[in-house]
Amino acid sequence: MPNKWDKIADEADKATKATLANQISSLTTLKDTEIAAIIEKSGIKREDFAAVLKEVKDATKSNAAKANAVAKINKGVASLVEIATKLL
């Protein structure tokens, strides 16, 4: 049986995920549920997903530089594939 702290931690984690999905969806054409599904399916950490989006949106970098930066993010390419799947 989970203790109170485990329950509080789980609730905080769910709230954080929902908030991040909402903030990301406000910057993209993807819906909160789609963002959450991409994160879940690709297995990427929320912070890494935000880093992927930051790299992709960086107008100062070439596509090659963006690709190199995303490739260095853990599961970054997998999340991009999921994003592309949703958009196509």
C-alpha positions as a Python dict, from the first residue, in 0.01 Angstrom:
ca = {
    (1, 'M'): (0, 0, 0),
    (2, 'P'): (152, 333, -106),
    (3, 'N'): (219, 583, 168),
    (4, 'K'): (109, 948, 166),
    (5, 'W'): (441, 1067, 21),
    (6, 'D'): (420, 828, -273),
    (7, 'K'): (68, 947, -347),
    (8, 'I'): (172, 1313, -327),
    (9, 'A'): (473, 1248, -552),
    (10, 'D'): (255, 1069, -809),
    (11, 'E'): (1, 1353, -809),
    (12, 'A'): (278, 1611, -851),
    (13, 'D'): (428, 1413, -1140),
    (14, 'K'): (91, 1395, -1316),
    (15, 'A'): (33, 1768, -1266),
    (16, 'T'): (379, 1850, -1401),
    (17, 'K'): (324, 1635, -1709),
    (18, 'A'): (-13, 1797, -1774),
    (19, 'T'): (130, 2148, -1734),
    (20, 'L'): (420, 2076, -1969),
    (21, 'A'): (191, 1925, -2230),
    (22, 'N'): (-34, 2230, -2208),
    (23, 'Q'): (257, 2473, -2245),
    (24, 'I'): (406, 2284, -2539),
    (25, 'S'): (72, 2253, -2714),
    (26, 'S'): (25, 2629, -2684),
    (27, 'L'): (347, 2669, -2888),
    (28, 'T'): (261, 2407, -3149),
    (29, 'T'): (-39, 2282, -3342),
    (30, 'L'): (-38, 1963, -3135),
    (31, 'K'): (-296, 1903, -2863),
    (32, 'D'): (-210, 1826, -2500),
    (33, 'T'): (-308, 1462, -2545),
    (34, 'E'): (-88, 1431, -2853),
    (35, 'I'): (211, 1578, -2668),
    (36, 'A'): (157, 1340, -2378),
    (37, 'A'): (131, 1045, -2619),
    (38, 'I'): (455, 1144, -2795),
    (39, 'I'): (640, 1168, -2465),
    (40, 'E'): (498, 835, -2350),
    (41, 'K'): (559, 648, -2675),
    (42, 'S'): (911, 777, -2737),
    (43, 'G'): (1014, 738, -2374),
    (44, 'I'): (1179, 1080, -2372),
    (45, 'K'): (1208, 1279, -2050),
    (46, 'R'): (998, 1595, -2034),
    (47, 'E'): (1309, 1813, -2005),
    (48, 'D'): (1465, 1645, -2308),
    (49, 'F'): (1145, 1687, -2510),
    (50, 'A'): (1150, 2059, -2432),
    (51, 'A'): (1516, 2068, -2539),
    (52, 'V'): (1428, 1900, -2870),
    (53, 'L'): (1161, 2160, -2941),
    (54, 'K'): (1403, 2440, -2847),
    (55, 'E'): (1661, 2308, -3093),
    (56, 'V'): (1408, 2267, -3373),
    (57, 'K'): (1275, 2619, -3326),
    (58, 'D'): (1621, 2781, -3310),
    (59, 'A'): (1620, 3003, -3618),
    (60, 'T'): (1991, 3077, -3588),
    (61, 'K'): (2096, 2716, -3660),
    (62, 'S'): (2111, 2533, -3990),
    (63, 'N'): (1915, 2212, -4034),
    (64, 'A'): (2237, 2013, -4004),
    (65, 'A'): (2323, 2183, -3675),
    (66, 'K'): (1972, 2120, -3546),
    (67, 'A'): (1993, 1752, -3645),
    (68, 'N'): (2328, 1714, -3468),
    (69, 'A'): (2195, 1881, -3153),
    (70, 'V'): (1878, 1668, -3146),
    (71, 'A'): (2081, 1351, -3205),
    (72, 'K'): (2273, 1424, -2885),
    (73, 'I'): (1953, 1445, -2677),
    (74, 'N'): (1854, 1112, -2524),
    (75, 'K'): (1562, 976, -2730),
    (76, 'G'): (1545, 1307, -2918),
    (77, 'V'): (1525, 1144, -3260),
    (78, 'A'): (1251, 906, -3144),
    (79, 'S'): (1042, 1197, -3026),
    (80, 'L'): (1093, 1380, -3358),
    (81, 'V'): (973, 1072, -3543),
    (82, 'E'): (659, 1069, -3328),
    (83, 'I'): (602, 1440, -3392),
    (84, 'A'): (641, 1388, -3766),
    (85, 'T'): (397, 1098, -3754),
    (86, 'K'): (137, 1322, -3592),
    (87, 'L'): (189, 1600, -3844),
    (88, 'L'): (185, 1388, -4159),
}
